[in-house]
Amino acid sequence: MADPRVHPATAAPPTSSSSTATSSENSTQNPRPPNPPPSNPVPPPATYVVQLPREQIFRYPPPENTRKFEARTRRSCCCRCCCFTFCLLLLLIVAAALSAGVLYLVFRFKSPKYALTSMSIKGVNLTSDSAISPGFDVSIRAENPNGKVGIYYLKDSAVDVLYDNVKLSDGVLPAFYQPRKNVTVLETSLTETNVALEAAVRRTLRNAQNQRKVPLVVNVKAPVKIKVGSAKTWEITVKVKCDVVVDALNERAKIVSNDCDYSVRLW
């Protein structure tokens, strides 16, 4: 006959509170160590601000920029100088052209005329090989054909006599004022000392004298001012070149032919 008793089911043994308390107590007494830090820590990204004085930024550019700036500055200065010089020359040319136009249109300016009228020569001895000291007494005829214009011949003029590009003597013209419609004969003495002539020059000069045709060149350079009414122009340089042929190299020399040309430099 079966046993009518009911047996209870087998249950898990309950967790002892004392065990739990013991575990908690062990955890408190022996805590778990934290994770170790990495061996090469990576720093966080950072932003740096560099401050420079303002004058250093503007006054001290990089070397390559400095060279470029200096080269550009030099080119700019050269261009400005060239432009200024060109403009000044152009202005002078325009002023001279206007002045010449006014003189011609208003006063009907006529060019002065020059001629060599006489020449007396001394001190030219071609019989020996020694140096010579020639002297020339020259008369120059200057004509002012203008009816309303006077001419001031200033000091610091120059006159010289040449043969075959060899200067034989030199001197100056007297300073004077030539009124309108006037003819003036200027007389001047030209001298030079110890002029050494080469053998070839001496020989050709002797042959020319024997043929009674000695070609000489007389150059005149004179600063002048033109007077128009009560006003005067700036200083103008007049250059005269006379190709002269004389029959002898002595005091009784006579002019065989005479051809004078002149040019004017306005500044």
C-alpha positions in Angstrom: 0.0 0.0 0.0 1.3 3.3 -1.0 2.6 5.9 1.4 0.1 8.7 1.5 2.7 11.3 2.8 3.8 14.1 0.6 7.5 15.0 0.6 8.4 18.6 -0.1 10.6 19.4 -3.3 14.3 19.8 -2.8 15.2 23.6 -2.9 18.5 25.4 -3.3 20.1 26.2 -0.2 19.6 29.8 0.7 22.6 32.1 0.4 23.9 32.8 3.6 23.8 36.4 4.7 27.0 35.9 6.4 28.7 34.9 3.1 27.4 38.0 1.4 28.6 40.2 4.1 31.9 38.5 4.1 32.3 39.1 0.3 31.4 42.8 0.7 33.8 43.1 3.5 36.6 41.6 1.5 35.8 43.9 -1.4 36.0 46.9 0.9 39.2 45.8 2.4 40.9 44.9 -1.0 39.7 47.3 -3.7 40.4 46.7 -7.4 43.2 48.8 -8.7 42.3 51.3 -11.5 43.4 50.9 -15.1 47.0 52.1 -15.7 47.4 55.3 -17.8 48.7 54.9 -21.4 52.5 54.9 -21.7 52.6 57.8 -24.5 49.7 60.1 -23.8 48.5 62.1 -26.8 48.2 65.8 -25.9 45.0 67.5 -26.9 45.2 69.9 -30.0 46.2 73.4 -29.0 46.1 76.8 -30.8 49.0 79.3 -30.5 48.7 83.0 -31.1 52.0 84.9 -31.8 51.9 88.7 -31.4 54.5 90.9 -33.1 54.9 94.7 -32.8 53.3 96.6 -35.6 56.4 98.5 -36.5 58.4 95.3 -36.9 55.8 93.9 -39.3 55.9 97.0 -41.6 59.6 98.0 -41.3 61.3 94.6 -41.6 59.8 92.7 -44.5 61.4 89.4 -45.5 64.7 89.7 -47.3 63.4 88.5 -50.7 60.6 91.1 -50.5 63.1 93.8 -49.5 65.2 93.1 -52.7 62.1 93.2 -54.9 61.0 96.5 -53.3 64.4 98.1 -53.7 64.7 97.1 -57.3 61.2 98.4 -58.0 62.0 101.6 -56.2 65.2 102.1 -58.3 63.3 101.5 -61.5 60.6 103.9 -60.5 63.2 106.7 -59.6 65.0 106.2 -63.0 61.7 106.4 -64.8 60.8 109.6 -63.0 64.2 111.2 -63.7 64.0 110.3 -67.4 60.5 111.7 -67.7 61.4 114.9 -65.9 64.5 115.4 -68.2 62.5 114.7 -71.3 59.7 117.1 -70.3 62.3 119.8 -69.4 64.0 119.5 -72.8 60.7 119.5 -74.6 59.7 122.6 -72.7 63.0 124.4 -73.6 62.5 123.4 -77.3 58.9 124.7 -77.3 60.0 128.0 -75.6 62.8 128.5 -78.1 60.5 127.8 -81.0 57.9 130.2 -79.6 60.5 132.9 -79.1 61.8 132.5 -82.6 58.3 132.6 -84.0 57.5 135.8 -82.1 60.7 137.5 -83.2 60.1 136.6 -86.8 56.4 137.3 -87.0 56.3 140.5 -84.9 59.7 142.1 -85.5 60.6 140.4 -88.8 63.9 139.3 -87.3 66.8 139.0 -89.8 70.0 137.1 -89.3 73.1 139.1 -88.6 75.8 139.0 -91.3 79.6 138.6 -90.7 82.6 138.9 -92.9 86.4 139.0 -92.4 87.6 142.3 -93.9 91.4 142.3 -93.2 94.1 140.2 -91.7 97.7 141.1 -90.8 100.1 138.3 -90.0 103.5 138.4 -88.2 105.8 136.0 -86.5 105.5 133.1 -89.0 109.0 132.0 -90.0 109.0 128.8 -92.1 112.7 128.9 -93.0 113.8 127.1 -89.8 112.5 124.1 -87.8 112.1 126.0 -84.6 108.7 126.8 -83.0 106.9 129.9 -84.2 104.9 132.6 -82.3 102.4 133.9 -84.8 100.3 137.0 -84.3 97.1 137.9 -86.3 95.4 141.3 -86.4 91.9 140.5 -87.6 89.0 142.8 -88.6 85.5 141.3 -88.5 82.5 143.1 -90.0 79.3 142.6 -88.1 76.0 143.8 -89.6 72.7 144.1 -87.8 70.0 144.5 -90.5 67.0 144.6 -88.1 65.0 147.7 -87.6 63.6 146.9 -84.2 66.2 144.6 -82.6 69.5 145.4 -81.0 72.3 142.9 -80.1 74.5 142.8 -77.0 77.8 141.1 -77.6 78.9 139.9 -74.2 82.3 139.0 -72.7 83.8 135.5 -72.6 84.0 135.3 -76.4 86.7 133.3 -78.2 88.4 133.7 -81.6 91.1 131.4 -83.0 92.9 130.9 -86.3 93.8 127.4 -87.6 95.7 125.8 -90.5 95.0 122.2 -91.2 93.4 121.8 -87.7 96.5 123.2 -86.1 95.8 126.3 -83.9 98.1 129.1 -84.8 96.7 131.9 -82.5 93.7 132.8 -80.4 92.1 135.8 -78.6 88.7 137.4 -77.8 86.3 140.0 -79.2 85.5 143.2 -77.4 82.1 143.4 -75.7 79.8 146.0 -77.1 76.2 146.8 -78.0 75.1 147.0 -81.6 72.0 149.0 -82.2 69.4 148.4 -84.9 70.4 149.0 -88.6 74.1 149.1 -87.7 77.4 147.9 -89.1 80.3 147.6 -86.8 83.9 146.5 -87.6 85.5 144.6 -84.7 89.3 144.6 -84.5 91.1 142.1 -82.3 94.7 140.8 -81.9 95.3 137.1 -81.7 98.5 135.7 -80.4 100.1 132.4 -79.6 103.6 131.4 -78.5 105.8 128.3 -79.1 103.7 126.7 -81.7 105.5 123.5 -82.8 104.7 122.6 -86.4 105.3 119.1 -87.7 107.5 118.7 -90.7 104.6 117.8 -93.0 102.5 120.8 -91.9 105.5 123.1 -92.2 106.1 121.8 -95.7 102.5 122.2 -97.0 102.3 125.6 -95.4 105.5 126.7 -97.2 104.1 125.4 -100.5 100.8 127.2 -100.0 102.7 130.4 -99.4 104.8 130.0 -102.5 101.5 129.5 -104.5 100.1 132.7 -102.8 97.1 130.8 -101.6 97.2 130.0 -97.9 93.9 128.5 -96.6 93.0 129.4 -93.0 90.0 128.9 -90.8 88.8 131.6 -88.4 86.4 130.5 -85.7 84.4 133.0 -83.6 82.3 132.1 -80.6 80.4 134.9 -79.0 77.6 135.0 -76.3 74.9 137.6 -77.2 71.6 138.8 -76.0 68.8 140.1 -78.2 67.2 143.4 -77.2 63.5 143.8 -78.2 62.2 147.1 -77.1 63.2 147.3 -73.4 63.3 143.5 -72.9 66.3 141.2 -73.3 66.4 137.6 -74.2 68.5 135.0 -72.3 72.1 134.4 -73.3 72.4 133.0 -76.9 75.7 131.6 -78.3 76.6 132.7 -81.9 79.2 130.7 -83.7 80.9 132.0 -86.9 83.2 130.0 -89.1 85.1 131.8 -91.9 87.1 130.0 -94.5 89.7 132.5 -95.6 92.5 132.3 -98.2 95.4 134.8 -97.9 98.2 135.5 -100.4 101.0 135.6 -97.8 101.9 135.1 -94.2 103.2 138.6 -93.4 101.9 142.0 -92.4 101.0 142.9 -96.0 98.8 139.8 -96.4 95.6 140.3 -98.5 92.4 138.2 -98.4 91.9 136.4 -101.6 88.6 134.7 -100.7 86.3 134.8 -97.7 83.3 132.7 -96.9 81.6 132.9 -93.4 78.8 130.8 -92.0 77.2 131.1 -88.6 75.0 129.1 -86.3 73.1 130.0 -83.2 72.7 127.9 -80.1 69.6 129.0 -78.1 70.7 127.5 -74.8 
